[in-house]
Amino acid sequence: MKYSLDITEEEMAYAKEVLKPTGYRILVAVAKTSDKIGSVLIPDQRKSDEDVASVLGKVIELGPDAYSDSERFPNGPYCAPRDVVFMASYSGRRFKINDREYRLINDDTVMAVAMKPEEIERA
């Protein structure tokens, strides 16, 4: 299943107006999964399950304490705003703003930065 990260600058700006992460949390826009594989439509329940388990998202904003602990993060932050990141499945608090899912995740939940997100599919 392919991921879609088609979030606009306006959506990102609005999300930052609505919610500001505190402490060591990161605001992430969750990638949407495709409605179909090839010409086969994905049932709504299956698509919903995939969206909940999504592991790819775009960083919107870092909380003021994210990556500030130099002992835990000796090489600096794992990510920055606008990076596409991998996070643990089911991580963070899920919520929606204008029909788009977002999550507040902990800074240590980021597992990798996706350098070519368009190449990534859910296994």
ZICOR-V651057 format. One record per residue. N is the residue number from 1. RES is the residue in one letter. NEAR is the number of other ideal C-beta (glycine too) atoms within 8 Angstrom. Layout:
# ZICOR-V651057
n-><N;N>
res-><RES;RES>
near-><NEAR;NEAR>
This chain:
# ZICOR-V651057
n-><1;2;3;4;5;6;7;8;9;10;11;12;13;14;15;16;17;18;19;20;21;22;23;24;25;26;27;28;29;30;31;32;33;34;35;36;37;38;39;40;41;42;43;44;45;46;47;48;49;50;51;52;53;54;55;56;57;58;59;60;61;62;63;64;65;66;67;68;69;70;71;72;73;74;75;76;77;78;79;80;81;82;83;84;85;86;87;88;89;90;91;92;93;94;95;96;97;98;99;100;101;102;103;104;105;106;107;108;109;110;111;112;113;114;115;116;117;118;119;120;121;122;123>
res-><M;K;Y;S;L;D;I;T;E;E;E;M;A;Y;A;K;E;V;L;K;P;T;G;Y;R;I;L;V;A;V;A;K;T;S;D;K;I;G;S;V;L;I;P;D;Q;R;K;S;D;E;D;V;A;S;V;L;G;K;V;I;E;L;G;P;D;A;Y;S;D;S;E;R;F;P;N;G;P;Y;C;A;P;R;D;V;V;F;M;A;S;Y;S;G;R;R;F;K;I;N;D;R;E;Y;R;L;I;N;D;D;T;V;M;A;V;A;M;K;P;E;E;I;E;R;A>
near-><9;6;14;8;12;5;8;6;5;6;11;12;8;10;15;11;5;6;9;7;12;6;8;11;13;16;17;15;15;13;13;10;14;10;6;8;6;4;3;6;5;13;6;6;6;8;11;8;8;12;11;8;8;13;8;14;13;13;15;11;11;14;14;7;6;13;10;8;7;6;5;6;12;6;3;5;9;8;10;7;7;5;10;11;16;9;14;7;6;5;9;11;5;9;8;8;9;6;3;11;11;15;14;12;12;9;15;6;11;13;7;6;10;11;4;6;11;4;4;8;6;7;2>
